[in-house]
Amino acid sequence: MNSSNLLTDLKKRKTPIVKIDPSLNQYDGQILFPEKLEKANQMLKIIGLPK
């Protein structure tokens, strides 16, 4: 794929490509919002997984 085709393909995307800052890797494996995680787990137990 040449660069002009790549640019055309990227312009057709509905969602942009976002670069993620590598410094965020320091949070890998950490739970940053334990209250929200607990609430989400409770909802999944009650409602179940989306189909």
Backbone hydrogen bonds, N-H to C=O, Kabsch-Sander energy under -0.5 kcal/mol:
donor,donor_aa,acceptor,acceptor_aa,energy
6,L,2,N,-2.0
7,L,3,S,-2.3
8,T,4,S,-2.0
9,D,5,N,-2.5
10,L,6,L,-2.5
11,K,7,L,-1.9
12,K,8,T,-1.1
13,R,9,D,-0.7
13,R,10,L,-0.7
18,V,16,P,-0.5
24,L,21,D,-2.0
25,N,22,P,-1.8
26,Q,23,S,-1.3
27,Y,24,L,-1.9
28,D,25,N,-1.7
30,Q,27,Y,-2.1
32,L,30,Q,-0.8
37,L,33,F,-2.1
38,E,34,P,-2.3
39,K,35,E,-2.1
40,A,36,K,-2.5
41,N,37,L,-2.4
42,Q,38,E,-2.2
43,M,39,K,-2.2
44,L,40,A,-2.2
45,K,41,N,-1.8
46,I,42,Q,-2.0
47,I,43,M,-3.3
48,G,43,M,-0.7
48,G,44,L,-1.0
